Amino acid sequence: MQEKEELIYTCPMHPEVRRTEPGKCPGCGMDLIPEEKSAAVHADHDMQAMSHMDHEAAMTSPQMAKKMEADMRRRFWISFALSIPIFLYSPVGANILKLNLPSPIPVDWLLFILTTPIVFWSGSIFITGTYYSLRAKKLNMAVLVATGVLAAYLFSVLLTLIKPGSETFYEAAALLVTFVLFGHWMEMKARRGTSDSLRALFDLVPPKANVIRDGKEMSISSAEIVHNDIVVLRPGDKVPVDGEIIEGETSIDESLVTGESMPVTKTVGAKVIGGSVNQTGTIKFKATQVGSETVLAQIIKMVETAQNSKAPGQRIADKAAGWLVVLAIGSGLAAFLGWYFIAGAGLLVALTFAVSTVVIACPDALGLATPTAVAVGTGIGAKHNILIKDAATLENTSRLTAIVLDKTGTLTEGKPIITDVVAFNGFTEQEILRYEASVEAGSNHPLAKAILEEAAKRGATPLESIEKFESVAGHGLKAIIKGKIVLAGTEKLLSDHRVDIGNARSTLDRLAGESKTLSLLAVDGKLAGVVAAADTVKPSAKKAITALKELGIEVAMITGDHTKVAESVGNSLGIDRVFAEVLPGDKAKYVKKLQDEGKFVAMVGDGINDAPALAQADIGIAIGAGTDVAIETANIVLMKSDPYDIVAAIRLSKATVTKMKQNLFWAAIYNVLAIPVAAGVFYSSLGWSLRPEISALLMSASSIIVATNAVLLKRVEPKLSL
């Protein structure tokens, strides 16, 4: 007996992944499927999605979108090629062009032969789509197209069989399929730009990577990398997954992922991002996020989710389209009954008006109005490192009336530099720095890092050992050093512990007035000194604030800094409303305060302590890639640390919403005005009528107009930059 061949499971996106058992791809998280069935299964999935006429579902991957567009293009060109002789031999072509072309067989049979493959191959997506829709008890655009096509085709076949030589509607069925296919092909092309951008993001991950396993270096597929693998990266290599450097030093170009133009120096302990490019040294790093966990995978997921989601306006359009289907079928039936039974017209005339009415009322353009604009808008955003999580966010961002900006890391660089060290009550500057650095040694706060760097630069080492360390949330630190109680932090921390700072008031006020952040030091209840740091305001911050005000948005700044420091920064940037000395956990309260005033509020931040405020806001915006928590909570992620991208996101939203409204208007008004003409309401008085093939052309034209109008959204791109 022949041994049964072992079944191999693989990933459509990463064919190099091969398993003997089903599971999920370690590279992208997709389900593994049998290798020999992979192409067939996904082709069937593509066609089923197309049969449902659900273009949003079809955009689940750039690969699928490209395959579907190619199939739609192929169907259109075959239909178009066959439609030319159909039109020339049809009664319409003969009457308009005055042609009397010879035919080897009767003309109606020739038209039957040419039209049949158009209806049942090129147009099969509408017929199968109708089957799925009716099975789901839904009426959609596929039902209308299939109704119009089959009515014209079957009536023509009937005439060919029982009354040869009669005027038929073969050209109506053929041209209807051809025009609708062309409209959807154009719509797919309009949306493919974003899919190509996603494809480019996928391609940032190198196909192969060098890892160390069992003490040996080996080359494996990037998709095979697992947690804690040690990856070797040499100059010129792309980073395959996210990780943390454990050996070596280098500079890495992260521009393709974060938008930062300058290479970033990386040493032991620094994080690396998949998709970035190693520049100089050789390093080893431990894989910490792989597959769908990586920053790059999350970016791709965000863009795909945004494209596949529905804006609030689209829900209204969907309901309208559903009613329009009922209206179209009802209008077509009414047109037939009215002309045949009331007006006493012939069957051919009545059927002509009925089919024309059903075709012209097809809500195709209405269905495309907002999804196409959303796809183009999110694609433009991704191109400019503005990641919008869903269509609702894209639409609602245009409604903002107030915005709250976290100071550190959003408006400022978040990398303070020590500018002053002032000693009091007999202490020296070296002692101040040594005490401060000893207490701050375990902190990741930017000010703590600046103090440690300054202490090392001035030789205020070695650091003292500390006992009973305590962090006072939002105010500072407390510890015991050599039996002495040491406080390092805000003025409030010292006042809460009854430390007198009266003799230092003028100095503190002067430093705070210079927009410097202060860390006061007290030893055993006595003020010892103050360390002042300046955090540079980002170059584009002032221009961003000005632009936000020009958009009619109220701007507020929130920070945990001293009031005078915060007000100084706010005044320099032109911010009128400043919330200072705010504890991390209280930021959300200030966002809610603005909401209670009736404002639609956005919160912009970059840290873990901003996450509650981001969640409270109507629109949460994480800036500068921020932290994982901030990104997860936010609705919009600005990958660069540029405050002006906030303005760009709002402008993009406003432009996209404008296109949505324009598209909805043109799609709706077109149907409302065209249905009476197609139904023959004005035929008796004005002689206006539309044959089914002309109705098909006009219906398709409306879809093309909507798709083209959405593509014109790209004109907003120059306004997104400084």
Summary of the structure (lengths in Angstrom):
residues: 722
radius of gyration: 33.5
end to end distance: 73.5
largest distance: 115.8
contacts: 2595
relative contact order: 0.10
helix: 56%
strand: 17%
